[in-house]
Amino acid sequence: MIGNNSKPIDVTNLNFSKEVLNSKIPVLVDFWAEWCVPCKATFPIIEQVAKEYSGKLKVVRVDVDSNRDIANNYMIRSIPTFLLFNDGMVKNQIVGAVKKSVFVDVIDKLLNDW
């Protein structure tokens, strides 16, 4: 998958390296949990971002309850947390339920620098 996904991909401990760290294009990782109300509130925004940036940005979701190793490795202490990766490295972070414009600003900056 090179990133022409119009929907977020569920990522686990098993495929995190392949889908995120080894991605050929930048990746937005949504750290969330089923019980997290703000996470659910941001999911429609994340779906819109995945669709609008299809082919330029890969959007993935990590359930922190099922994938604690990934969450611990990136010191996720609050959810939702969104990390932007490029070339296997974290380039930016968004914490909390924010408006779509915040995502767009951060993503556009990353893509312009890429």
URRAGI-V506939 format. One record per residue. N is the residue number from 1. RES is the residue in three letters. SS is DSSP state (H for helix, E for strand, - for the rest). PHI is phi in degrees with one decimal (999 if undefined). PSI is psi in degrees with one decimal (none if undefined). Layout:
N,RES,SS,PHI,PSI
N,RES,SS,PHI,PSI
This chain:
1,MET,-,999,122.3
2,ILE,-,-98.6,-6.0
3,GLY,-,121.0,10.5
4,ASN,-,-89.9,38.7
5,ASN,-,-90.1,131.9
6,SER,-,-96.0,4.5
7,LYS,-,-131.3,150.5
8,PRO,-,-61.9,144.5
9,ILE,E,-100.0,133.9
10,ASP,E,-78.5,125.6
11,VAL,E,-116.6,144.1
12,THR,-,-126.6,179.7
13,ASN,-,-54.9,-31.9
14,LEU,-,-73.6,-34.4
15,ASN,-,-119.3,10.7
16,PHE,H,-59.5,-47.1
17,SER,H,-59.3,-46.9
18,LYS,H,-64.0,-49.1
19,GLU,H,-78.7,-30.0
20,VAL,H,-110.3,-62.4
21,LEU,H,-66.2,-33.2
22,ASN,-,-102.7,13.3
23,SER,-,-66.2,142.0
24,LYS,-,-79.6,-15.3
25,ILE,-,-125.8,162.7
26,PRO,E,-57.7,154.0
27,VAL,E,-131.6,134.2
28,LEU,E,-102.1,120.0
29,VAL,E,-106.9,123.0
30,ASP,E,-98.9,110.7
31,PHE,E,-91.1,120.3
32,TRP,E,-145.7,176.1
33,ALA,-,-148.5,151.9
34,GLU,-,-57.7,-36.7
35,TRP,-,-82.6,-5.7
36,CYS,-,-86.4,108.7
37,VAL,H,-63.7,-46.0
38,PRO,H,-61.0,-31.7
39,CYS,H,-62.7,-44.2
40,LYS,H,-65.5,-34.6
41,ALA,H,-66.7,-33.3
42,THR,H,-86.6,-14.4
43,PHE,H,-58.9,-41.2
44,PRO,H,-59.8,-34.6
45,ILE,H,-66.4,-43.7
46,ILE,H,-62.8,-38.8
47,GLU,H,-63.4,-40.5
48,GLN,H,-63.6,-43.8
49,VAL,H,-61.0,-44.8
50,ALA,H,-58.6,-42.4
51,LYS,H,-69.6,-45.9
52,GLU,H,-70.1,-30.1
53,TYR,-,-104.9,14.2
54,SER,-,-52.0,129.1
55,GLY,-,92.2,-21.1
56,LYS,-,-108.7,-27.0
57,LEU,E,-144.9,133.1
58,LYS,E,-94.1,136.1
59,VAL,E,-116.6,125.0
60,VAL,E,-130.3,159.5
61,ARG,E,-123.5,138.7
62,VAL,E,-122.4,116.6
63,ASP,E,-76.4,112.6
64,VAL,-,-67.6,-26.0
65,ASP,-,-70.9,-36.8
66,SER,-,-88.7,-16.7
67,ASN,-,-132.8,58.0
68,ARG,H,-61.2,-31.3
69,ASP,H,-60.7,-44.1
70,ILE,H,-66.1,-46.8
71,ALA,H,-60.6,-42.6
72,ASN,H,-66.7,-40.8
73,ASN,H,-60.1,-35.4
74,TYR,-,-102.1,15.5
75,MET,-,51.4,46.4
76,ILE,-,-77.2,113.9
77,ARG,-,-113.8,-14.0
78,SER,-,-140.4,140.7
79,ILE,-,-128.0,148.8
80,PRO,-,-75.7,144.0
81,THR,E,-126.9,139.0
82,PHE,E,-122.6,124.9
83,LEU,E,-111.8,136.9
84,LEU,E,-103.2,122.8
85,PHE,E,-109.2,146.5
86,ASN,E,-147.2,132.1
87,ASP,-,54.2,38.0
88,GLY,-,77.6,5.8
89,MET,E,-121.9,146.2
90,VAL,E,-71.1,125.4
91,LYS,E,-106.7,-23.9
92,ASN,E,-164.0,164.3
93,GLN,E,-142.1,141.1
94,ILE,E,-126.6,129.5
95,VAL,E,-118.7,132.0
96,GLY,-,97.6,172.5
97,ALA,-,-80.5,109.6
98,VAL,-,-120.7,166.2
99,LYS,-,-72.1,158.8
100,LYS,H,-57.6,-35.4
101,SER,H,-59.9,-31.4
102,VAL,H,-65.9,-46.0
103,PHE,H,-59.9,-46.8
104,VAL,H,-59.7,-45.8
105,ASP,H,-60.0,-47.4
106,VAL,H,-68.1,-42.7
107,ILE,H,-66.9,-45.2
108,ASP,H,-60.4,-40.4
109,LYS,H,-61.8,-46.0
110,LEU,H,-61.0,-46.5
111,LEU,H,-66.9,-35.0
112,ASN,H,-67.5,-33.3
113,ASP,H,-79.7,-19.0
114,TRP,-,-78.2,none
